[in-house]
Amino acid sequence: MELRLGDVETTALIPLSIKANETLRSDPRVRDDKAVEIIKALGIDTRKYDKFMSHEGVIARTVMLDRQLKDIIRKEPESVIVNLGSGFDDRFTRVDNGSILWFDVDLPDMIAARKKAFPERERVTMVSGDILDDSWCSPVRNALKGNRTSLVIIAEGLFMYLSMEEIKKLLIILKENFKDGGLLIAEQNNKLMCKNEKLHDTVKTTSAHFRSGTDSAAEIAALTEGIKLLEEHSFNEEMSKHSIRGKIFAALFPNMNDRWATFKWDQK
């Protein structure tokens, strides 16, 4: 498989490598057979992309988001789910109930690579485009016609590569294009890591740069009217369950880890 990715898109190799290696463990917390397949096809040496803290963080965020999405889908089985900055993510396979509609949205080179790795699947649409250009919203709006009124936007490993102004622009795009409301579940970086990105054990091996961070997701909600923060959970909650190092990190650096934050905007 030929792979041509930009600086930010190259960071997709981090969770891909981690989920592939986790899948190959004797008792995996996350199974992603597609990640294993892609890594083998690419012939990538995963060692620089899979370090302990990144591994535990990616697995924690995966477990937490999978759990949250499955709960949402149980309550809203006809949901439309949009995965912004999808990379090589295969979450659809893990959470699919046979009814949801799913959109994977990413930049053109990433979608081109994704289309080589993933076959066309019923109820899954890959959309090439810039998330800060609302052209990707049109097929999603079409999918929401009829009984499919529940919209969930997920942004995993994305906001830290956007400036606060760009995040604000994205929030406005969501409000203006999906006026019936929806949920946004977004990973939050912290300000300290944003300032010290060279300390990140895997991102520092790429050419990508963190562009924003928050002490609280309330800072995101405050960017524009109509966005409400519902809840926020540190990856430490999951990481501390599985290793002594995870417990120690959570105790010593309770505010250092990334967080999942859930936002809501209502019908206009």
N, C-alpha and C positions, 0 to 999 in steps of 0.2 A: 504494500500500500504506500503510495507516494504521499508525503505529508508536507504541506506548506502552510505554516501558521504565523501570525503576527506575534508581537511581544506578549500582549495580554492573552491571546488565544493559547499560547504555549503553556500557560499556567493550567490549562485543561489536562495536561499530562500528569499533573500532581495527583488529583483525585482519581484519575484513571489508573495510575500505577498503584496507588494505595488500595483501591477497591479490588484490583486484580490480585495483588499479593494477599489481601485479607481473605479473598475467596478460596485461595489455595491452602489456607491454614486448615488444620484438622477440625477446628470448631469455630467456623467463621461467624462473626456477628452480622456481617453483611455479605450477601451472595450477589455477584455480578459476573456472570459467565461471559457476557459480551465484552467486559473490560479485559478479561483473560484472553479472549480471542483477538482483540485489537492489539494488545501488547505483544502477543506472539507474532501477529502479522507485521507489526512495525519493527520488531526486533530491537526494542528499546531496552537499554540498561536502566532499570528503575531505581537504582540505588540513590541517585542524587535527588530523585523526586519523592522518595519514601523514607523520611526520618521519623523518629519516635513521636515527637510532639505533633507534627503534621499528620502522621498516621492516626493517632488517637483523636485529633481534632476532626479530621475528615470522617472517620467512622462515627464519632459522636454526632456530628451534624447530620449525617446520613440517617442514622437510627432515629434521631429526634424528628426530622422532617418526614421520613416515611411514616412514622407513628402518627404525626399530626394530620398528614394528608389522608391516611386510611380512615381516621376518625371523621374527617370532613366528608369523605366519600360515602361512608356509611350513612351519614345524615342527609347528604345530597348526592344520590347515586348518578344523577344526570349532569354532574358538574362539567364545566369547561375549564381546563387547567392549562396555563401558559408558563412554560419554563424559559425564562429570559436568561440569555447567556448560557445556553444548554451544554455547550462543550460536547463531550462524549457521554453525557449522563444517560442512563437507561432506567431511570426511576419509574417510567410508565410500566415496565414489565413487573416491577415489584408491587405496585399499588393498583393495577388495573382490576376493575370489577366487571368488565365486559360491557360497560355502558358509557363510561366517561369519554369525552373528546379531549385530545391532548395536542398542544402545539409546542414544538421546540424552535426557539428563535435565537439566532446568533448571526455574527458577521459572515459575509460571503465566503471567505476562505475556510472558516470553521464549518459552515454548513456543507460546503463542497467536500471536505474531508469526512464529515458525518455521513453524507449520502453514500460514500464508498464503503463505510463500515456497517451501516444499518439498512436493511431492506425496507421497501415501502410496506407500511402496516396499516391495516384498517383502523380508523379513528385516531391516527397519528399523522400530523402534518408538520413538515419541516419548512420553516420560513426564513429566508435569507434577507438580512437587512440590519440597519443600525437601530438599536432600541430607542434612540433619541429622535428618530424620524418615525412619525406615527403610521407609516404605510403598512407596518406589520399588523396594525390593529384591525384592518378591514376584514381579513378572513376570520378573525376571532369574533368580530361583531356579527358576521354572517352565521357563525356557528351558534351564537346565542339566541337566534330566532327560535320561536316556538316555545317548547317547555324548558329549554336549557337556559335558565336565568341565573344560575349560580356560577360566578366567575372567581377563580383563584389564580393569582399571579405569584409565581415563586422566583426569587432572585438569590441564587446560591453562588457564593464566591464572585459577586458582581459589584456591589456598592463600593467596596474599598478601592476599586479601579476607576470610580467616577468621582468628580468633584462634587461638593455640596450643591453647586448651581446646576450641575447635570442631573443630580438626583431630584432636585426640585423640578426640573424640566420633565423628567420622567413621571413624577407624581401628577403634574398638570396634564400630561398626555393621557394618563389613566383616567383622570376625572372627566376630561373632555370627550374621550372616545367611548367610555363605558359609563353612561349616565345613569344606568340602573344600579350602580354600585358594585362593590366586590371586596375581596380580601387580597392583601399583599403580604406575603411571608418573605422577609428579606434578612439575609445574614448581615450582621453589623460588626465591623471592625472597631477597634478602640484607638483612641488618639495616640496613646503611647506607642503602639506598634506602628502606626502610621509614620511617626517621627523616627522610629528605629527599625525600618524595614530590613536593614542589613543584618539584623539579629534573627530574622525569620529563617528557619532551618531549610526551607525548600524554595520559597519565592525568591530568595537571594541568589539562587542558581539560574534564574531566568533574567530577562531584560525588562520585566514588568515592574511598575512602581505603584505603591499605594498612594492614593490621591485624597483620601478622606478617612475620617474615623469619628466616632461619637463616644461620649461617656454614658449616654442614655439614648435610647431610640426616640425619646420625646423630642430630641433635637431634629429628627427627621420629620416627625409629625408637625413640628412648628414651622416647617419650610413653606407650607401653603395651607390655606383654609380648607376645611372639609376632610382632612386626613386625621383619623383618630387611632391612637396607639391602644391596642387591646391587651397585649401581654408581651413579655420579654424573658427569655431563658438563656442562661449561660451554658456553653458547651461543657463547662465544668460539672454540671449536674449529671451528665452521662459519663464523662471521662473518669470521674472519681469512683465510679462503680467497678472499674476493671483493672486497675493497677495501683501499686503503692505510689509510683511516680505521679500518677494522675491525682491521687488523693493529696499528695504533698503540694503539687502545683496549685490545686484548687484552694488549699489552705493558705499558701503563701501569697498567691496572686489571684484573689477572688474576682478582681475586675479586669484582669489581663486578657482573658480568653475572648473569643468571638461569641456572639449571641444570636439567637433566632428571635426576631421581633415580628409580631403580627399586627398589621394595620387594617383599618376598614374605612371605606368611603361609602356614603349612602346615596340613594337615588336623589337626583336633583328635583 
